[in-house]
Amino acid sequence: MPKGLRQIWTTLAPSFYLGDGWPHDGPEGVRQLDYYSGSIAIQYAQLVYSKLAADTDPVRAEECRGRARKYALHFVH
């Protein structure tokens, strides 16, 4: 995995997490939530990372999958 990608997911990506599976894309302190960043951009990117880093960063890869599972529970009907 490229060093830059790992650096993004170990430093920047965790700062987007609000909890209960939800990411945000606004500045710190602003609870900005939308379906683009939540359901497409950030969720998809973290699942790609979890696949690419499954062998080299298994703890963070599982954390990403766990966040996606929590997020998906909000959309079960």
Order of alpha helices (4+ residues) and beta strands (2+ residues): alpha-beta-beta-alpha-alpha
